[in-house]
Amino acid sequence: MAVVSVVIFAGLATTMVAATGIRPSATIQSEVAVDVDGARNFILEYLKLLEDGEIEKVRKQYVNDDRFAWFTDGQKRYSTPDEVIKGLNEVRATGVRLRTSTHDLEILPLGSSHVSARTSFETRAFGPEGERFSFSGIMTIVLEFQVGGSWKIIYGHTSTPGGPPSD
């Protein structure tokens, strides 16, 4: 089980908010204490949905507006949740199933309605014949707390030691 560490550092929070382009949204909860455990559970549930192939449920984990972005090894990979879902469906169509484990998951509050989650990870890809390949690295996800009590992913970035993946 991942160990959750809570770190509050004003300079980091300001930098992360500026770097991700977070701006007010009509859907965010404005004055709440950040639920670090809830954010941690959201990340773990998101990874479980990916593993289980619950693609439509995965889609609902992302904000569906122009703030969404996912980067891989420093390159913008997806600009919309639909692009992510298309990529996941393409992988699943090959018979590959993904399983991602996290290590040392940290949740860093970025004000009253946002957190940054960062963790080292390992993703293993399985086919009918067993494990096909694996890769590991660092993952950062910025979440926004929504009116109604749920979290949504605004931004994600994975970095692997080998550099950008080949298409």
C-alpha positions in Angstrom: 0.0 0.0 0.0 1.3 3.4 -0.9 2.3 5.7 1.9 0.7 9.1 1.8 2.7 12.1 2.7 1.2 15.6 3.0 3.5 18.4 2.1 2.5 22.0 2.0 5.0 24.4 0.5 3.7 27.8 -0.7 6.3 28.3 -3.4 5.6 24.9 -4.9 1.8 25.4 -4.8 2.1 28.8 -6.5 4.4 27.4 -9.2 2.2 24.4 -9.8 -1.0 26.5 -10.1 0.8 28.9 -12.5 2.3 26.1 -14.6 -0.9 24.2 -15.0 -3.0 27.2 -16.0 -5.6 26.5 -13.3 -8.2 29.1 -13.4 -11.5 29.4 -11.6 -14.3 27.2 -12.8 -18.0 27.4 -12.1 -17.9 23.8 -11.2 -15.3 23.9 -8.4 -16.1 23.9 -4.7 -14.8 27.2 -3.4 -14.3 27.0 0.3 -13.5 23.4 1.5 -10.7 21.9 3.4 -8.7 19.8 1.1 -9.6 16.1 1.5 -6.1 14.6 1.0 -7.4 11.0 1.8 -10.2 11.5 -0.7 -7.8 12.7 -3.4 -5.5 9.7 -2.7 -8.5 7.3 -2.9 -9.5 8.9 -6.2 -6.1 8.3 -7.7 -6.1 4.7 -6.6 -9.7 4.1 -7.9 -8.7 5.8 -11.2 -5.9 3.3 -11.6 -8.2 0.4 -10.7 -10.7 1.6 -13.4 -7.9 1.6 -15.9 -6.8 -1.9 -15.0 -10.4 -3.2 -15.1 -11.0 -1.7 -18.5 -13.9 0.5 -17.2 -13.3 3.0 -20.1 -16.5 4.9 -19.8 -15.9 5.3 -16.0 -12.3 6.5 -16.8 -13.7 9.2 -19.1 -15.7 10.6 -16.2 -12.6 11.1 -14.2 -11.3 13.9 -16.4 -12.5 17.5 -16.7 -14.1 18.0 -20.0 -13.0 21.4 -21.0 -10.0 23.2 -22.5 -7.9 23.0 -19.3 -7.4 19.2 -19.7 -4.0 18.0 -20.9 -1.9 14.9 -20.5 1.9 14.8 -21.2 4.3 11.9 -21.6 8.0 12.5 -21.3 7.6 16.2 -21.9 5.4 16.0 -24.9 1.7 16.8 -25.0 0.0 13.5 -25.7 -3.7 14.2 -25.2 -5.7 17.4 -25.2 -9.1 16.0 -24.5 -10.6 13.1 -22.5 -11.8 11.6 -25.8 -8.3 11.4 -27.1 -7.3 9.5 -24.0 -10.2 7.1 -24.4 -9.4 6.5 -28.0 -5.8 5.6 -27.1 -7.0 3.3 -24.3 -9.4 1.6 -26.6 -6.7 1.1 -29.2 -4.5 -0.6 -26.6 -7.3 -2.8 -25.4 -8.1 -3.8 -29.0 -4.7 -5.5 -29.2 -5.5 -7.7 -26.2 -3.3 -5.8 -23.8 -4.4 -5.1 -20.3 -2.5 -2.6 -18.1 -1.8 -2.8 -14.4 -0.2 0.2 -12.7 1.2 0.2 -9.2 2.3 3.3 -7.3 5.0 3.8 -4.8 5.2 6.7 -2.3 2.1 8.5 -3.5 2.2 12.1 -2.2 -0.8 14.5 -2.2 0.1 18.2 -2.1 -2.7 20.7 -1.5 -2.8 23.6 -4.0 -5.3 25.8 -2.3 -8.8 24.9 -1.2 -9.9 23.0 -4.4 -6.9 21.6 -6.1 -4.2 19.0 -5.3 -1.1 17.7 -7.0 -0.6 14.0 -6.7 2.9 12.6 -7.5 4.2 9.1 -7.3 6.7 6.8 -8.8 4.9 4.1 -10.8 5.3 0.8 -12.7 2.9 -0.2 -15.5 2.9 -3.8 -16.6 1.2 -4.8 -19.8 -0.4 -8.3 -20.0 -1.8 -10.2 -23.0 -3.3 -13.7 -23.2 0.2 -15.2 -23.2 1.2 -13.3 -20.0 3.3 -10.2 -19.4 4.3 -8.4 -22.6 6.3 -5.5 -21.3 6.6 -3.0 -18.5 7.8 0.5 -17.9 8.2 2.8 -14.9 8.8 6.4 -14.0 7.2 9.3 -12.3 3.6 10.4 -12.6 2.1 13.8 -11.6 -1.7 14.4 -11.7 -3.4 17.7 -10.8 -7.0 17.2 -9.4 -9.8 19.7 -9.0 -12.5 19.3 -6.3 -15.9 19.6 -7.9 -19.2 20.9 -6.6 -21.0 17.7 -5.5 -18.0 16.3 -3.8 -16.0 14.5 -6.5 -12.5 15.0 -7.9 -11.6 15.4 -11.6 -8.2 15.2 -13.4 -7.2 18.5 -15.0 -3.6 17.6 -15.9 -1.4 14.5 -16.0 2.2 13.9 -16.8 4.2 10.7 -16.9 8.0 10.6 -17.3 10.0 7.5 -17.9 13.8 7.1 -17.9 14.0 6.0 -21.5 12.6 9.3 -22.9 9.6 9.8 -25.2 7.8 6.6 -26.2 7.9 5.6 -29.8 4.5 5.5 -31.7 
